[in-house]
């Protein structure tokens, strides 16, 4: 085996449990081919910070302490069986109306708080932390603003990927059909749908 150098640091898995989270990014991954299912679908990644769990690292010669983060990838769909629809409805504590299903604005969830249930799974000797469910904040809890600046990226707006997006996510985006064919996606995170003021988004 060769001598492999990498800039990626191994981090311990996030322990099983329920944590307060805040959404920090919504990233369009474009149309990705899934070899397991033998088909392509438009994918999106949502990332949350977990304020109560922090990690220390060095940047520009200074030690920084920042919240742990966790992401989940979804098919960009609010179909009846779609995981995105299931998680959003569980999070908001309310089913989508027919009007909302016509074009729900994903940007509504940026900087929004929730409770994340995390369960670890082990495969091929590696342990992965996965979000198994998303719930509204418990009664009486105070929302926390994100530590990092919230961001989103849509291929529909062009191929200039922000430098703030991690390299491993950029690599995924650049494998999309849109990048391969130099054709922007025709889906944006937009929709002029209003929601009940008693619902978080």
N, C-alpha and C positions, 0 to 999 in steps of 0.2 A: 504494500500500500504506500502511495506517495505521501510526501510531507505537505499537508494542506493548511494553508493560512486562511483565516476568515476574520472579518470584522464583527461578526455576530457573536454576542455573548449569550451563553446558556443561562436561562433563568428557571428557577424552581417553578413548578406548576402552582397555580392558585388553589389553595385548599378547598375541598368541598364545602359548600355553605351558601348562605344568602347574603348578598352585599348590596349596599346602595351604589348605584351607578349613575353616570351622567354622560350623555351622548356628546362625543367630540368630533366625529366625522362621518360623512356619508360619501362613499366613493363609488362611482360608476366603473365597473370592471369590464363593461362591454359584453359582447356576445361570445361566450366561451363554449368550447366543445367538451363534452363529458364522455370520455371513452367508456366508462362503466355502463352508461345508459345509451350510448351511441347516438347522441343528439346534442344540438346546441341550444343554449338559452341565454337570455340577457341576465347578467349577474350584477349585484350590488353588495357592497360591504359596509356594515355599520360598526363603528367602534365606540366603546365606552371606557371612561376612566372609573376606577374604583378608589375613591378618596381615602378610605381607611387603610388601604394597603399601599405602601410606598416602596420605591426602589432607589438606590443611590447609584449614580454614575458620574463619570467625569466628562466635562465639556468645556473646551477652550481653557483648560488648565484649572477649572474650578469644579468642586464636587457639588453636584445637584441632587436634590431629593424630589422625586416626582411620583404621582400616583401610578400604580400598575394599570395596564390597559388590557382589554380583551375585545376581540372582534368576532363577528358572525357574518357568514356569507349567505345571501339569499338569491333566489330567482326573483327578478323584478316583476312580480305579479301579485295581484290581489284576488286571484282565482279562489274558488271555494276551498280547495285543498292546499293552497299555497302556504308555506311556512311563514312568509312575511305577513300575510293577513292574520294568521293564527297568533303570532307574537305581538303584532300591533294591537289587536283586539284585546288580548290578555293584558297588555301594558296599560291601555287606556281604560280598561274595565267596562267596555261597551262595544257592541257590534257596530260595524260600519253601516251607514244608511246606503240605500241604492244610489243616491246622489254622490256620496263620498266615493263609492266604488268606481264611479265613472272617471275619477282623476284625483286621487288623494295626493297632497303635496308632502313628499317625504321630508322636506326641509322643516316641517312642523316639529319633528322630533329632535332637531339639533338643540343642544344645551338643555334638554329635558331630562329630569331625574326618573329613576325607576328602581325596582329591586330585581337583582339578577341572581337566579339560582344557578350555581356552577357545580357541575359534576365531572369528575375526572374519569377518563377511560385510558386503558393501556393497550397498545398495539405494537407488535414487533419490538418489545422491550422499551418503548417510549411512552411516557404519560402525557396526555393532552387534556387541557382544561376546556370544557365546553359549556356554553350557555344552554341549559335545558329548558328554562322558562323565564319569562319576563312579566313582572307584576307592577302595579302602581306602588308609589311610596306608601308605607304604612301610615296610618292616621297619626298625626302629630309630628311627623318627621319634617325637618326643614330642608328644602332643596338646596343643593350645593352647586355653585358655578364651576365650570370646567377650569382645570389648572392651565391647560394649553388652549390656544385660540381655536375655536370650532371652525371646521372647514368642510367644504364639499367640492366634488369635481364631477363634471358630466362630460362625456365624450361628445355629446351633442353641441357643446360649446367650443370644441376644437381639440387638437392633439397636443397642446402645450400642457404637459402634466406638471403641477406645482412641485417645486423642490421640497416642500414640506411633507410630501407623501413618501413614506419609506420605500427604499429600493425594491424590496421583495414584492410590494404591492404594485409598483411601477412595472416590474417584470411581468406580472400577471396581466395588467392592462395591455401591455404591448403585444401579448399573445392573442388578443381579441381579434375577431373577424374585421372589426372596424379599422384597427390599425393595419392589419395585413392588407386590406383592400383600399386603404386610405379613404374611407367613407365614414363620416360621422354618423353616430347612432341618431335615430329619429325620436328617441325618448328622452325627455327632460324631467327633472324633479320639480314639476310644476303642476298646479291645479288650483283654480280659484274657488275652492270649496270651503265654506265656513263650517265651524263645528260648534256644538253646544258649549257654552262657557263653563259648564260644570265638568267637562271632559278635558284632560290635560292637553290633548292635541286632536 
